[in-house]
Amino acid sequence: MTMVATANSIFYYTAAAIVFGLATGVTSPTIFAWMADLSHPERRGIGAGTLFIALELGIMAGAASSLLTYNNTFESIKYAFIPVIAMSVLAMIYLFWHLKYRQSVT
């Protein structure tokens, strides 16, 4: 996302979009497997449903935020991605904190 936000040419933007697509392709199956591993066997359907609802809410929030920030110009692409980058960094910090807390408890 940072590469897409900082793209200053069509070539760099295309390369960033390819990297973004590859990252999404690698991340999605990992999230689905993680959901299956963390859910109780008899409640995996509820876990999958909750995951898909969260994904749809994220898509909806992303569409709404890009509607507010993207002005149909190449220069405004970065403003559409800055909130998403910030949320991703916060999520990463939370996951690392949770991992550290979980290891110190057990």
SULDAUR-V379120 format. One record per pair of residues at least 4 apart in sequence whose C-alpha atoms are under 8 Angstrom apart, sorted by the first residue. I is the first residue (numbers start at 1). J is the second residue. D is the distance in whole Angstrom. If there is no record, write none. Layout:
BEGIN
I,J,D ; I,J,D
END
This chain:
BEGIN
1,5,6 ; 1,16,8 ; 1,20,7 ; 1,81,7 ; 1,84,8 ; 1,85,6 ; 2,6,6 ; 2,81,8 ; 2,82,8 ; 2,85,7 ; 3,7,6 ; 3,13,8 ; 3,16,5 ; 4,13,6 ; 4,16,5 ; 4,17,6 ; 4,20,8 ; 4,77,8 ; 4,78,7 ; 4,81,8 ; 5,77,6 ; 5,78,4 ; 5,79,7 ; 5,80,8 ; 5,81,6 ; 5,82,7 ; 6,78,6 ; 7,12,6 ; 7,13,5 ; 7,16,7 ; 8,12,7 ; 8,13,7 ; 9,13,6 ; 10,14,6 ; 11,15,6 ; 12,16,6 ; 13,17,6 ; 14,18,6 ; 15,19,6 ; 16,20,6 ; 17,21,6 ; 18,22,6 ; 19,23,6 ; 20,24,6 ; 21,25,6 ; 22,26,6 ; 23,27,6 ; 24,28,6 ; 25,29,7 ; 26,30,7 ; 27,31,6 ; 28,32,6 ; 29,33,6 ; 30,34,6 ; 31,35,6 ; 32,36,6 ; 32,48,8 ; 33,37,6 ; 34,38,6 ; 35,39,6 ; 35,44,8 ; 35,47,7 ; 35,48,7 ; 35,51,8 ; 36,44,6 ; 36,47,7 ; 36,48,8 ; 39,43,6 ; 39,44,5 ; 39,47,6 ; 40,44,6 ; 43,47,6 ; 44,48,6 ; 45,49,6 ; 46,50,6 ; 47,51,6 ; 48,52,6 ; 49,53,6 ; 50,54,6 ; 51,55,6 ; 52,56,6 ; 53,57,6 ; 54,58,6 ; 55,59,6 ; 56,60,6 ; 57,61,6 ; 58,62,6 ; 59,63,6 ; 60,64,6 ; 61,65,6 ; 62,66,6 ; 62,84,8 ; 63,67,6 ; 64,68,6 ; 65,69,6 ; 65,80,7 ; 66,70,5 ; 66,80,5 ; 66,81,8 ; 69,76,7 ; 69,79,6 ; 69,80,5 ; 70,76,5 ; 70,77,6 ; 70,79,7 ; 70,80,6 ; 71,76,6 ; 72,76,7 ; 73,77,7 ; 76,80,7 ; 77,81,7 ; 78,82,6 ; 79,83,8 ; 80,84,8 ; 81,85,6 ; 82,86,6 ; 83,87,6 ; 84,88,6 ; 85,89,6 ; 86,90,6 ; 87,91,6 ; 88,92,6 ; 89,93,6 ; 90,94,6 ; 91,95,6 ; 92,96,6 ; 93,97,6 ; 94,98,6 ; 95,99,6 ; 96,100,6 ; 97,101,6 ; 98,102,6 ; 99,103,6 ; 100,104,6 ; 101,105,6 ; 102,106,6
END
